[in-house]
Amino acid sequence: MRLMIIGHLEGHISAAGKIALQRGAKVVHCDDYQQALGALRNGKGADVVMIDVKQNIAAFIEALNAERFAIPVVACGVGADGAAAVKAIKAGAKEYVPLPPDPDLIAAVIEAVTEDQTSMIASDPAMQKVLKLADQVAPSEATVMITGESGTGKEVMSRHIHKKSKRKDGPFIALNCAAIPENLLESELFGHEKGAFTGAVGRRIGKFEEATGGTLLLDEVSEMHPSLQAKLLRAIQERVIDRIGGKEPVKINVRIIATSNRNLKDSVAKGDFREDLYFRLNVVNIHLPPLRERKGDLVPLAQFYVDKYAEVNGVPKKKLSKAAQTKILGSDWRGNVRELENAMHRAILISGEDEIEADAVIISDEAAVATAAPASKIGSTVADMEKKLILDTLDHVLGNRTTAAKILGISIRTLRNKLKEYGQEP
């Protein structure tokens, strides 16, 4: 995990960095947010930023958004300064951490914000077979294609392969090809020079260069436009890239892992995906089975997430009751691991018993049934239903907006804006 620290705060923020180092993080320190932006543009990537509240957090986050650096920001201040915390959160910080730092709090916040889930739970024979193949190919330099339904844990498997590889001490850089507009994806991959296009305020190192010596994950590579597929093919074959506006090719040294929840053979047949690129990416194929085909992992995975979110939210750990386990085993979990994780996060927050009761395990099918009646009323608008969904989700998680935003699949900023619109902002 790569931590970037901005500012000083009488040395306390550096102490937080030392704690992060002891927990295995790689730490970069910058004096101010302008220096931090320069470091990011030059490939000093970060998985999370901890910033002194005395810095201009709003300007920093605005610059991150403008230059498409998707990095969570945690604000830090001396003591429990409520006004500073509110100001930082309103500016877009994910969390506020009081200083001097508490080691357990620092570790919990970093884990919660980065969501670096690398633990592979494989009790089921179907998953053990997959994990054995992954461990066999991890030490090689072979390009790996990971396939499977949405939510099966393709990025977790990618991180597992990276950590088992000879490149484990290098960076692991992930890029979601489906989440970035087509006209910006080339810049994200290959970088650009200052003035290459409107908004290119300085040289920007792309993900290929940022991942030098490590692993580059191309998530949902099937969504990449055919014109960009040709440039990706060249990068893989020749091990060089061209920054937009650059005059000289740049050598690269990365291992590629790609993922897709589509059948790429069908995409090739339809002409949506280049066949030569498919063969370059699909040297080794690892297919992750859906949860309904690995029932032996359901309860261990569920308990793992219950324990994780109990620690993150500062509530006592609980065991799953027999009734809850039966209910978990009885669901197909169409959203796979992602849906199970969200359900267990919700369960530990709303459970009122010594063990997590079955009623606390809310499966998406139940939620659909619960909202079916009002949704079917003539005269209900999309806006009405959106409001009900957001407020009901907040109610389920006891008002925890960070948790609600994750369950809803929206940003915390979008959630805050919606609540202001509903007159619900505290």
Number of C-alpha atoms within 10 A of each C-alpha: 18 20 20 23 28 25 22 21 18 11 11 19 25 19 18 22 22 16 18 20 15 11 13 11 17 17 17 17 19 17 14 18 21 16 13 22 17 15 19 18 20 17 18 16 23 22 21 20 22 24 30 24 23 15 18 15 23 16 13 20 20 13 15 17 12 10 16 12 16 12 16 19 26 24 27 32 24 17 12 13 14 12 8 18 20 13 16 27 19 14 18 19 25 18 20 24 24 19 20 18 20 13 15 11 15 19 15 16 18 24 16 18 19 15 10 14 14 16 12 15 14 19 16 14 14 16 22 15 11 16 19 12 13 21 15 12 17 21 16 14 14 16 22 24 26 25 22 18 18 18 20 22 21 24 21 15 21 27 23 20 25 25 19 16 21 15 21 17 11 16 21 25 22 18 18 16 22 16 11 15 10 15 10 11 20 24 20 21 24 23 27 24 18 15 13 17 11 7 10 14 13 14 19 24 23 23 23 29 25 25 24 20 19 22 29 26 27 24 24 21 24 24 18 22 16 14 11 14 20 13 17 19 17 14 18 19 11 10 16 19 23 21 23 19 14 15 9 10 11 15 15 18 16 26 23 22 25 25 26 20 19 16 11 19 14 11 15 16 11 10 11 16 21 20 15 13 17 19 12 17 22 19 12 17 16 20 18 22 17 21 23 16 14 17 20 17 19 24 17 16 19 22 17 15 20 25 18 19 23 18 16 17 16 10 12 11 17 16 16 24 15 13 15 20 20 13 16 23 17 11 16 15 20 19 18 19 19 15 18 25 22 24 21 28 24 23 26 28 20 18 16 12 10 12 16 25 21 18 14 19 25 18 21 17 12 11 13 11 9 11 14 11 9 12 16 9 9 7 8 11 11 10 9 12 14 12 16 15 15 18 17 16 21 19 14 18 19 14 13 14 18 19 21 25 19 13 20 15 10 12 14 20 18 11 20 18 14 17 16 12 11 11 9 11 11 6
